[in-house]
């Protein structure tokens, strides 16, 4: 497998993953370990009146003029990468 094959495979996998995210009826964000948005469902974009260009790659706390920078949300999200799942 050469670099072009790997790139095509990566793009196909990304498109499939985004397709799955878009089938979710409720607003959904996919965050990485740094809590930056990696994917957003169409329902999220529509519910909050944003587009993917202003959402993807942004830290979740900076979305919508920092409207997501809520202490309780910050506490809950920052526990997830540490393996805590008791909520």
C-alpha positions as CSV (number, residue, x, y, z in Angstrom):
1,X,0.0,0.0,0.0
2,X,1.5,3.3,-1.0
3,X,0.9,6.8,0.3
4,X,-1.9,7.6,-2.2
5,X,-3.7,4.4,-1.1
6,X,-3.4,5.3,2.6
7,X,-4.7,8.8,1.9
8,X,-7.7,7.5,0.0
9,X,-8.4,5.1,2.8
10,X,-8.2,7.8,5.4
11,X,-10.5,10.1,3.4
12,X,-13.0,7.2,3.0
13,X,-12.9,6.4,6.7
14,X,-13.4,10.1,7.6
15,X,-16.4,10.3,5.3
16,X,-17.9,7.2,6.7
17,X,-17.4,8.4,10.3
18,X,-19.0,11.8,9.5
19,X,-21.9,10.0,7.9
20,X,-22.5,8.1,11.1
21,X,-22.3,11.4,13.2
22,X,-24.8,13.0,10.8
23,X,-27.4,10.2,11.3
24,X,-27.7,11.1,15.0
25,X,-30.9,13.1,15.5
26,X,-29.7,14.9,18.7
27,X,-26.9,17.5,18.5
28,X,-23.6,15.8,18.8
29,X,-19.9,16.9,19.0
30,X,-16.9,14.6,18.7
31,X,-14.0,15.9,20.7
32,X,-10.4,14.8,20.8
33,X,-8.3,14.4,23.9
34,X,-7.6,18.2,23.9
35,X,-11.4,18.9,23.8
36,X,-11.2,20.3,20.3
37,X,-14.1,19.6,18.0
38,X,-13.3,16.9,15.5
39,X,-16.8,16.4,14.1
40,X,-20.2,18.0,14.5
41,X,-23.5,16.5,13.5
42,X,-25.8,18.4,11.2
43,X,-28.3,18.6,14.0
44,X,-25.7,20.4,16.2
45,X,-24.9,22.9,13.4
46,X,-28.6,23.5,12.8
47,X,-29.6,23.7,16.5
48,X,-26.9,26.3,17.3
49,X,-26.9,28.2,14.0
50,X,-23.3,27.6,13.2
51,X,-21.3,26.0,10.3
52,X,-18.6,23.4,10.3
53,X,-15.9,25.9,9.3
54,X,-16.4,27.9,12.5
55,X,-16.8,24.7,14.6
56,X,-14.4,22.0,13.5
57,X,-10.9,22.3,15.1
58,X,-12.1,24.8,17.8
59,X,-11.7,24.1,21.5
60,X,-15.2,23.3,22.8
61,X,-15.0,26.1,25.4
62,X,-14.4,28.7,22.7
63,X,-17.5,27.9,20.6
64,X,-20.3,30.5,20.4
65,X,-18.3,33.3,22.1
66,X,-17.4,31.0,24.9
67,X,-21.0,30.1,25.7
68,X,-19.8,26.5,26.4
69,X,-17.2,27.6,28.9
70,X,-19.4,26.5,31.9
71,X,-17.6,25.4,35.1
72,X,-19.7,22.3,35.5
73,X,-19.3,21.3,31.8
74,X,-15.6,21.9,32.1
75,X,-15.3,19.7,35.2
76,X,-17.3,16.8,33.6
77,X,-15.4,16.9,30.3
78,X,-12.0,17.1,31.9
79,X,-12.8,13.9,33.9
80,X,-13.5,11.8,30.8
81,X,-9.9,11.5,29.5
82,X,-8.9,10.5,33.0
83,X,-11.1,7.4,32.7
84,X,-13.8,8.4,35.2
85,X,-17.2,7.2,34.0
86,X,-19.3,7.4,37.1
87,X,-21.8,10.0,35.9
